Amino acid sequence: MASIFSKIVSGEIPCHKVHENDKFLAFLDINPLAKGHTLVIPKVEIDYIFEIDDALLGEMMVFAKKVGLAIEKVIPCQRIGVTVIGLEVPHAHIHLIPIHQISDMNFAKPKISISHEELGEIAAKIRSQF
Ligand code: 5GP
């Protein structure tokens, strides 16, 4: 069965898209730790990040870097935290999270509450940087 992220890639499930190319897609996390929290995924469905072949993984990091730099321009933060967890969705993804302090990367704390309207506005601001 296709992962929820493959359904986002195919358009079956909507997302707040931030950036894409032929191989990767970046979209806002629906349950973010911070405003601007973005997920970067390969369009091809691969569960574990370390199952991605070296060349594609390298390209994915370069793509994530571009997205992170765009987020930084529109979301006030000290820098963009980068992490991979993958315990919930079996489709490799990099989390890009605008942070001010180490505790902003704590996935065990409650997520922020944010409307779809605001997510849409944030995604549009980040997209405007490309
Ligand atoms: P992980 O697999 O890294 O533990 O967490 C998966 C992340 O994907 C979570 O931060 C969760 O909020 C996000 N997520 C799960 N389902 C969806 C979805 O349908 N749309 C979006 N945009 N994000 C999702």
Backbone and ligand atoms as CSV (ligand in chain L), in Angstrom:
chain,resi,resn,atom,element,x,y,z
A,1,MET,N,N,0.844,-1.208,0.000
A,1,MET,CA,C,0.000,0.000,0.000
A,1,MET,C,C,0.877,1.255,0.000
A,2,ALA,N,N,0.437,2.252,-0.755
A,2,ALA,CA,C,1.237,3.481,-0.842
A,2,ALA,C,C,1.279,4.187,0.516
A,3,SER,N,N,2.435,4.760,0.839
A,3,SER,CA,C,2.551,5.514,2.094
A,3,SER,C,C,1.732,6.799,1.986
A,4,ILE,N,N,1.432,7.379,3.132
A,4,ILE,CA,C,0.677,8.633,3.135
A,4,ILE,C,C,1.455,9.713,2.354
A,5,PHE,N,N,2.782,9.644,2.395
A,5,PHE,CA,C,3.566,10.642,1.666
A,5,PHE,C,C,3.545,10.374,0.156
A,6,SER,N,N,3.452,9.079,-0.247
A,6,SER,CA,C,3.307,8.798,-1.683
A,6,SER,C,C,1.964,9.336,-2.168
A,7,LYS,N,N,0.956,9.275,-1.297
A,7,LYS,CA,C,-0.364,9.815,-1.660
A,7,LYS,C,C,-0.295,11.338,-1.782
A,8,ILE,N,N,0.576,11.955,-1.004
A,8,ILE,CA,C,0.781,13.404,-1.142
A,8,ILE,C,C,1.491,13.687,-2.476
A,9,VAL,N,N,2.494,12.873,-2.794
A,9,VAL,CA,C,3.223,13.059,-4.066
A,9,VAL,C,C,2.265,12.939,-5.251
A,10,SER,N,N,1.357,11.954,-5.196
A,10,SER,CA,C,0.444,11.730,-6.329
A,10,SER,C,C,-0.711,12.730,-6.361
A,11,GLY,N,N,-0.882,13.494,-5.272
A,11,GLY,CA,C,-1.965,14.482,-5.231
A,11,GLY,C,C,-3.260,13.927,-4.658
A,12,GLU,N,N,-3.199,12.634,-4.260
A,12,GLU,CA,C,-4.400,11.999,-3.683
A,12,GLU,C,C,-4.761,12.647,-2.340
A,13,ILE,N,N,-3.706,13.056,-1.604
A,13,ILE,CA,C,-3.894,13.755,-0.317
A,13,ILE,C,C,-3.260,15.133,-0.489
A,14,PRO,N,N,-3.959,16.199,-0.044
A,14,PRO,CA,C,-3.395,17.548,-0.228
A,14,PRO,C,C,-2.244,17.839,0.740
A,15,CYS,N,N,-1.452,18.834,0.386
A,15,CYS,CA,C,-0.393,19.290,1.299
A,15,CYS,C,C,-0.171,20.772,1.043
A,16,HIS,N,N,0.541,21.399,1.983
A,16,HIS,CA,C,0.960,22.787,1.784
A,16,HIS,C,C,2.378,22.729,1.214
A,17,LYS,N,N,2.433,22.729,-0.119
A,17,LYS,CA,C,3.712,22.543,-0.815
A,17,LYS,C,C,4.605,23.760,-0.661
A,18,VAL,N,N,5.889,23.481,-0.454
A,18,VAL,CA,C,6.880,24.538,-0.287
A,18,VAL,C,C,7.786,24.620,-1.527
A,19,HIS,N,N,8.188,23.464,-2.017
A,19,HIS,CA,C,9.090,23.418,-3.173
A,19,HIS,C,C,9.112,21.981,-3.706
A,20,GLU,N,N,9.419,21.845,-5.000
A,20,GLU,CA,C,9.584,20.484,-5.537
A,20,GLU,C,C,10.447,20.509,-6.780
A,21,ASN,N,N,10.996,19.363,-7.100
A,21,ASN,CA,C,11.596,19.151,-8.419
A,21,ASN,C,C,11.189,17.748,-8.853
A,22,ASP,N,N,11.849,17.206,-9.855
A,22,ASP,CA,C,11.398,15.898,-10.345
A,22,ASP,C,C,11.630,14.772,-9.333
A,23,LYS,N,N,12.548,14.964,-8.393
A,23,LYS,CA,C,12.893,13.868,-7.471
A,23,LYS,C,C,12.433,14.070,-6.024
A,24,PHE,N,N,12.224,15.327,-5.630
A,24,PHE,CA,C,11.936,15.593,-4.218
A,24,PHE,C,C,10.769,16.563,-4.063
A,25,LEU,N,N,10.139,16.462,-2.886
A,25,LEU,CA,C,9.031,17.361,-2.555
A,25,LEU,C,C,9.242,17.852,-1.125
A,26,ALA,N,N,8.975,19.139,-0.914
A,26,ALA,CA,C,9.004,19.712,0.439
A,26,ALA,C,C,7.629,20.295,0.728
A,27,PHE,N,N,7.103,19.969,1.901
A,27,PHE,CA,C,5.776,20.463,2.289
A,27,PHE,C,C,5.742,20.635,3.795
A,28,LEU,N,N,4.799,21.468,4.266
A,28,LEU,CA,C,4.726,21.746,5.697
A,28,LEU,C,C,4.215,20.532,6.460
A,29,ASP,N,N,4.826,20.299,7.619
A,29,ASP,CA,C,4.342,19.251,8.520
A,29,ASP,C,C,2.977,19.673,9.041
A,30,ILE,N,N,2.033,18.766,8.977
A,30,ILE,CA,C,0.650,19.062,9.368
A,30,ILE,C,C,0.522,19.279,10.883
A,31,ASN,N,N,1.462,18.719,11.635
A,31,ASN,CA,C,1.473,18.823,13.104
A,31,ASN,C,C,2.823,19.361,13.549
A,32,PRO,N,N,3.078,20.643,13.291
A,32,PRO,CA,C,4.451,21.141,13.420
A,32,PRO,C,C,4.919,21.386,14.854
A,33,LEU,N,N,6.229,21.307,15.022
A,33,LEU,CA,C,6.849,21.711,16.282
A,33,LEU,C,C,7.000,23.225,16.316
A,34,ALA,N,N,7.055,23.851,15.139
A,34,ALA,CA,C,7.222,25.306,15.040
A,34,ALA,C,C,6.656,25.763,13.705
A,35,LYS,N,N,6.316,27.040,13.616
A,35,LYS,CA,C,5.862,27.575,12.332
A,35,LYS,C,C,6.982,27.415,11.308
A,36,GLY,N,N,6.647,26.872,10.154
A,36,GLY,CA,C,7.661,26.665,9.116
A,36,GLY,C,C,8.255,25.261,9.113
A,37,HIS,N,N,7.879,24.432,10.100
A,37,HIS,CA,C,8.373,23.040,10.157
A,37,HIS,C,C,8.004,22.337,8.840
A,38,THR,N,N,9.033,21.903,8.154
A,38,THR,CA,C,8.873,21.383,6.784
A,38,THR,C,C,9.440,19.974,6.685
A,39,LEU,N,N,8.836,19.164,5.845
A,39,LEU,CA,C,9.334,17.810,5.572
A,39,LEU,C,C,9.850,17.757,4.141
A,40,VAL,N,N,10.996,17.142,3.965
A,40,VAL,CA,C,11.568,16.932,2.622
A,40,VAL,C,C,11.567,15.436,2.361
A,41,ILE,N,N,10.976,15.033,1.258
A,41,ILE,CA,C,10.888,13.594,0.946
A,41,ILE,C,C,11.374,13.314,-0.484
A,42,PRO,N,N,11.857,12.092,-0.704
A,42,PRO,CA,C,12.078,11.680,-2.095
A,42,PRO,C,C,10.713,11.291,-2.670
A,43,LYS,N,N,10.493,11.564,-3.944
A,43,LYS,CA,C,9.200,11.198,-4.542
A,43,LYS,C,C,9.055,9.683,-4.641
A,44,VAL,N,N,10.178,9.013,-4.819
A,44,VAL,CA,C,10.138,7.549,-4.832
A,44,VAL,C,C,9.978,7.078,-3.382
A,45,GLU,N,N,9.137,6.056,-3.209
A,45,GLU,CA,C,8.848,5.605,-1.842
A,45,GLU,C,C,9.942,4.673,-1.323
A,46,ILE,N,N,10.688,5.178,-0.354
A,46,ILE,CA,C,11.729,4.397,0.329
A,46,ILE,C,C,11.513,4.639,1.814
A,47,ASP,N,N,11.438,3.589,2.592
A,47,ASP,CA,C,11.110,3.740,4.016
A,47,ASP,C,C,12.255,4.407,4.787
A,48,TYR,N,N,13.375,3.707,4.868
A,48,TYR,CA,C,14.456,4.120,5.777
A,48,TYR,C,C,15.451,5.001,5.030
A,49,ILE,N,N,15.802,6.116,5.630
A,49,ILE,CA,C,16.682,7.078,4.939
A,49,ILE,C,C,18.000,6.421,4.495
A,50,PHE,N,N,18.476,5.461,5.278
A,50,PHE,CA,C,19.762,4.838,4.929
A,50,PHE,C,C,19.603,3.734,3.875
A,51,GLU,N,N,18.371,3.554,3.390
A,51,GLU,CA,C,18.154,2.666,2.231
A,51,GLU,C,C,18.266,3.450,0.924
A,52,ILE,N,N,18.312,4.778,1.033
A,52,ILE,CA,C,18.416,5.613,-0.175
A,52,ILE,C,C,19.840,5.520,-0.711
A,53,ASP,N,N,19.966,5.365,-2.030
A,53,ASP,CA,C,21.335,5.223,-2.550
A,53,ASP,C,C,22.096,6.535,-2.417
A,54,ASP,N,N,23.410,6.416,-2.396
A,54,ASP,CA,C,24.271,7.554,-2.035
A,54,ASP,C,C,23.995,8.792,-2.887
A,55,ALA,N,N,23.867,8.585,-4.203
A,55,ALA,CA,C,23.712,9.745,-5.091
A,55,ALA,C,C,22.401,10.471,-4.791
A,56,LEU,N,N,21.323,9.701,-4.639
A,56,LEU,CA,C,20.013,10.325,-4.382
A,56,LEU,C,C,20.001,10.999,-3.006
A,57,LEU,N,N,20.638,10.366,-2.026
A,57,LEU,CA,C,20.682,10.943,-0.676
A,57,LEU,C,C,21.459,12.263,-0.684
A,58,GLY,N,N,22.535,12.291,-1.446
A,58,GLY,CA,C,23.303,13.535,-1.573
A,58,GLY,C,C,22.446,14.635,-2.188
A,59,GLU,N,N,21.736,14.287,-3.241
A,59,GLU,CA,C,20.854,15.282,-3.888
A,59,GLU,C,C,19.743,15.728,-2.947
A,60,MET,N,N,19.271,14.799,-2.130
A,60,MET,CA,C,18.188,15.131,-1.193
A,60,MET,C,C,18.677,16.158,-0.164
A,61,MET,N,N,19.908,15.987,0.309
A,61,MET,CA,C,20.452,16.948,1.275
A,61,MET,C,C,20.634,18.323,0.640
A,62,VAL,N,N,21.072,18.349,-0.617
A,62,VAL,CA,C,21.251,19.634,-1.305
A,62,VAL,C,C,19.889,20.312,-1.501
A,63,PHE,N,N,18.884,19.511,-1.855
A,63,PHE,CA,C,17.522,20.033,-1.994
A,63,PHE,C,C,17.046,20.574,-0.643
A,64,ALA,N,N,17.272,19.804,0.445
A,64,ALA,CA,C,16.850,20.227,1.792
A,64,ALA,C,C,17.566,21.518,2.196
A,65,LYS,N,N,18.815,21.640,1.793
A,65,LYS,CA,C,19.574,22.863,2.110
A,65,LYS,C,C,18.910,24.083,1.479
A,66,LYS,N,N,18.529,23.962,0.214
A,66,LYS,CA,C,17.875,25.082,-0.481
A,66,LYS,C,C,16.574,25.447,0.225
A,67,VAL,N,N,15.824,24.430,0.606
A,67,VAL,CA,C,14.537,24.674,1.276
A,67,VAL,C,C,14.789,25.321,2.637
A,68,GLY,N,N,15.762,24.797,3.378
A,68,GLY,CA,C,16.078,25.358,4.697
A,68,GLY,C,C,16.476,26.820,4.610
A,69,LEU,N,N,17.275,27.168,3.617
A,69,LEU,CA,C,17.705,28.568,3.458
A,69,LEU,C,C,16.517,29.461,3.102
A,70,ALA,N,N,15.564,28.911,2.366
A,70,ALA,CA,C,14.351,29.682,2.022
A,70,ALA,C,C,13.482,29.882,3.270
A,71,ILE,N,N,13.355,28.838,4.083
A,71,ILE,CA,C,12.556,28.955,5.316
A,71,ILE,C,C,13.154,30.039,6.213
A,72,GLU,N,N,14.475,29.996,6.345
A,72,GLU,CA,C,15.216,30.943,7.210
A,72,GLU,C,C,14.942,32.397,6.847
A,73,LYS,N,N,14.682,32.645,5.569
A,73,LYS,CA,C,14.479,34.029,5.106
A,73,LYS,C,C,13.124,34.571,5.543
A,74,VAL,N,N,12.161,33.693,5.788
A,74,VAL,CA,C,10.813,34.196,6.081
A,74,VAL,C,C,10.302,33.852,7.481
A,75,ILE,N,N,10.966,32.931,8.154
A,75,ILE,CA,C,10.545,32.572,9.520
A,75,ILE,C,C,11.644,33.001,10.483
A,76,PRO,N,N,11.347,33.937,11.392
A,76,PRO,CA,C,12.390,34.366,12.336
A,76,PRO,C,C,12.881,33.171,13.174
A,77,CYS,N,N,14.198,32.955,13.183
A,77,CYS,CA,C,14.757,31.846,13.960
A,77,CYS,C,C,16.264,32.030,14.036
A,78,GLN,N,N,16.874,31.279,14.938
A,78,GLN,CA,C,18.338,31.364,15.007
A,78,GLN,C,C,18.971,30.549,13.887
A,79,ARG,N,N,18.412,29.377,13.640
A,79,ARG,CA,C,18.825,28.561,12.499
A,79,ARG,C,C,17.788,27.476,12.245
A,80,ILE,N,N,18.064,26.674,11.234
A,80,ILE,CA,C,17.126,25.592,10.913
A,80,ILE,C,C,17.693,24.279,11.463
A,81,GLY,N,N,16.948,23.664,12.370
A,81,GLY,CA,C,17.334,22.351,12.870
A,81,GLY,C,C,16.985,21.294,11.841
A,82,VAL,N,N,17.870,20.313,11.706
A,82,VAL,CA,C,17.680,19.252,10.702
A,82,VAL,C,C,17.693,17.907,11.425
A,83,THR,N,N,16.655,17.123,11.208
A,83,THR,CA,C,16.658,15.812,11.861
A,83,THR,C,C,15.869,14.782,11.053
A,84,VAL,N,N,16.162,13.536,11.347
A,84,VAL,CA,C,15.437,12.421,10.732
A,84,VAL,C,C,14.964,11.519,11.863
A,85,ILE,N,N,13.680,11.188,11.863
A,85,ILE,CA,C,13.163,10.266,12.875
A,85,ILE,C,C,12.553,9.068,12.132
A,86,GLY,N,N,11.385,9.268,11.557
A,86,GLY,CA,C,10.831,8.200,10.715
A,86,GLY,C,C,10.118,7.093,11.460
A,87,LEU,N,N,9.732,7.338,12.703
A,87,LEU,CA,C,9.023,6.296,13.445
A,87,LEU,C,C,7.540,6.245,13.103
A,88,GLU,N,N,7.012,7.349,12.557
A,88,GLU,CA,C,5.568,7.410,12.302
A,88,GLU,C,C,5.218,7.063,10.848
A,89,VAL,N,N,5.926,7.672,9.931
A,89,VAL,CA,C,5.588,7.483,8.511
A,89,VAL,C,C,6.724,6.722,7.813
A,90,PRO,N,N,6.423,5.547,7.227
A,90,PRO,CA,C,7.473,4.718,6.606
A,90,PRO,C,C,7.833,5.174,5.189
A,91,HIS,N,N,8.168,6.447,5.089
A,91,HIS,CA,C,8.605,7.036,3.813
A,91,HIS,C,C,9.634,8.074,4.225
A,92,ALA,N,N,10.880,7.853,3.826
A,92,ALA,CA,C,11.994,8.677,4.318
A,92,ALA,C,C,11.684,10.171,4.243
A,93,HIS,N,N,12.039,10.895,5.281
A,93,HIS,CA,C,11.828,12.345,5.285
A,93,HIS,C,C,12.796,13.031,6.228
A,94,ILE,N,N,13.185,14.231,5.830
A,94,ILE,CA,C,14.042,15.087,6.653
A,94,ILE,C,C,13.153,16.176,7.236
A,95,HIS,N,N,13.227,16.358,8.554
A,95,HIS,CA,C,12.515,17.464,9.201
A,95,HIS,C,C,13.405,18.708,9.179
A,96,LEU,N,N,12.867,19.830,8.732
A,96,LEU,CA,C,13.548,21.123,8.801
A,96,LEU,C,C,12.732,21.996,9.746
A,97,ILE,N,N,13.340,22.399,10.856
A,97,ILE,CA,C,12.572,23.073,11.912
A,97,ILE,C,C,13.250,24.386,12.317
A,98,PRO,N,N,12.538,25.516,12.164
A,98,PRO,CA,C,13.112,26.787,12.630
A,98,PRO,C,C,13.253,26.732,14.157
A,99,ILE,N,N,14.459,26.979,14.655
A,99,ILE,CA,C,14.699,26.851,16.106
A,99,ILE,C,C,15.407,28.076,16.689
A,100,HIS,N,N,15.185,28.244,17.995
A,100,HIS,CA,C,15.882,29.275,18.774
A,100,HIS,C,C,16.754,28.627,19.838
A,101,GLN,N,N,16.318,27.460,20.322
A,101,GLN,CA,C,17.068,26.768,21.382
A,101,GLN,C,C,16.889,25.263,21.228
A,102,ILE,N,N,17.724,24.514,21.942
A,102,ILE,CA,C,17.757,23.056,21.797
A,102,ILE,C,C,16.390,22.422,22.058
A,103,SER,N,N,15.643,22.988,23.002
A,103,SER,CA,C,14.346,22.379,23.345
A,103,SER,C,C,13.342,22.490,22.187
A,104,ASP,N,N,13.616,23.363,21.215
A,104,ASP,CA,C,12.715,23.481,20.054
A,104,ASP,C,C,12.764,22.233,19.166
A,105,MET,N,N,13.763,21.381,19.390
A,105,MET,CA,C,13.891,20.139,18.604
A,105,MET,C,C,13.314,18.934,19.341
A,106,ASN,N,N,12.632,19.179,20.459
A,106,ASN,CA,C,12.121,18.077,21.273
A,106,ASN,C,C,10.791,17.554,20.721
A,107,PHE,N,N,10.858,16.398,20.062
A,107,PHE,CA,C,9.663,15.831,19.431
A,107,PHE,C,C,8.682,15.258,20.455
A,108,ALA,N,N,9.112,15.162,21.708
A,108,ALA,CA,C,8.215,14.618,22.734
A,108,ALA,C,C,7.279,15.694,23.276
A,109,LYS,N,N,7.575,16.955,22.984
A,109,LYS,CA,C,6.703,17.998,23.538
A,109,LYS,C,C,5.482,18.217,22.634
A,110,PRO,N,N,4.430,18.842,23.178
A,110,PRO,CA,C,3.214,19.027,22.373
A,110,PRO,C,C,3.486,19.848,21.112
A,111,LYS,N,N,2.821,19.459,20.032
A,111,LYS,CA,C,2.943,20.202,18.780
A,111,LYS,C,C,2.186,21.525,18.918
A,112,ILE,N,N,2.505,22.487,18.056
A,112,ILE,CA,C,1.780,23.757,18.130
A,112,ILE,C,C,0.453,23.628,17.387
A,113,SER,N,N,-0.473,24.485,17.787
A,113,SER,CA,C,-1.773,24.476,17.121
A,113,SER,C,C,-1.746,25.537,16.023
A,114,ILE,N,N,-2.097,25.142,14.822
A,114,ILE,CA,C,-2.004,26.078,13.689
A,114,ILE,C,C,-3.108,25.742,12.677
A,115,SER,N,N,-3.747,26.780,12.146
A,115,SER,CA,C,-4.860,26.536,11.218
A,115,SER,C,C,-4.338,26.220,9.809
A,116,HIS,N,N,-5.190,25.596,9.008
A,116,HIS,CA,C,-4.822,25.323,7.614
A,116,HIS,C,C,-4.583,26.630,6.871
A,117,GLU,N,N,-5.359,27.658,7.260
A,117,GLU,CA,C,-5.197,28.953,6.603
A,117,GLU,C,C,-3.785,29.507,6.853
A,118,GLU,N,N,-3.348,29.418,8.114
A,118,GLU,CA,C,-2.010,29.936,8.423
A,118,GLU,C,C,-0.927,29.077,7.774
A,119,LEU,N,N,-1.129,27.755,7.759
A,119,LEU,CA,C,-0.159,26.886,7.079
A,119,LEU,C,C,-0.041,27.303,5.610
A,120,GLY,N,N,-1.192,27.616,5.006
A,120,GLY,CA,C,-1.194,28.043,3.605
A,120,GLY,C,C,-0.404,29.332,3.407
A,121,GLU,N,N,-0.567,30.251,4.351
A,121,GLU,CA,C,0.153,31.533,4.247
A,121,GLU,C,C,1.662,31.331,4.402
A,122,ILE,N,N,2.043,30.460,5.352
A,122,ILE,CA,C,3.478,30.201,5.575
A,122,ILE,C,C,4.084,29.536,4.341
A,123,ALA,N,N,3.373,28.538,3.798
A,123,ALA,CA,C,3.892,27.843,2.607
A,123,ALA,C,C,4.070,28.822,1.445
A,124,ALA,N,N,3.116,29.745,1.290
A,124,ALA,CA,C,3.220,30.721,0.189
A,124,ALA,C,C,4.434,31.623,0.380
A,125,LYS,N,N,4.687,32.016,1.632
A,125,LYS,CA,C,5.852,32.875,1.907
A,125,LYS,C,C,7.152,32.146,1.569
A,126,ILE,N,N,7.238,30.888,1.964
A,126,ILE,CA,C,8.471,30.132,1.674
A,126,ILE,C,C,8.609,29.935,0.159
A,127,ARG,N,N,7.499,29.582,-0.497
A,127,ARG,CA,C,7.533,29.383,-1.970
A,127,ARG,C,C,8.013,30.635,-2.692
A,128,SER,N,N,7.669,31.810,-2.118
A,128,SER,CA,C,8.035,33.071,-2.782
A,128,SER,C,C,9.555,33.268,-2.834
A,129,GLN,N,N,10.304,32.495,-2.058
A,129,GLN,CA,C,11.764,32.618,-2.041
A,129,GLN,C,C,12.434,31.862,-3.184
A,130,PHE,N,N,11.634,31.097,-3.931
A,130,PHE,CA,C,12.227,30.327,-5.045
A,130,PHE,C,C,11.985,30.997,-6.372
L,1,5GP,P1,P,8.263,10.709,11.911
L,1,5GP,O1,O,7.904,9.586,10.953
L,1,5GP,O2,O,9.498,11.458,11.483
L,1,5GP,O3,O,8.340,10.229,13.347
L,1,5GP,O4,O,7.065,11.756,11.901
L,1,5GP,C1,C,6.270,11.960,10.763
L,1,5GP,C2,C,5.890,13.416,10.645
L,1,5GP,O5,O,4.970,13.519,9.556
L,1,5GP,C3,C,5.195,13.998,11.887
L,1,5GP,O6,O,5.867,15.190,12.267
L,1,5GP,C4,C,3.762,14.264,11.420
L,1,5GP,O7,O,3.204,15.429,11.977
L,1,5GP,C5,C,3.913,14.376,9.900
L,1,5GP,N1,N,2.746,13.911,9.165
L,1,5GP,C6,C,2.082,12.740,9.343
L,1,5GP,N2,N,1.070,12.621,8.472
L,1,5GP,C7,C,1.078,13.751,7.723
L,1,5GP,C8,C,0.269,14.199,6.642
L,1,5GP,O8,O,-0.675,13.553,6.184
L,1,5GP,N3,N,0.576,15.420,6.108
L,1,5GP,C9,C,1.624,16.168,6.575
L,1,5GP,N4,N,1.838,17.346,5.973
L,1,5GP,N5,N,2.415,15.766,7.582
L,1,5GP,C10,C,2.143,14.566,8.162
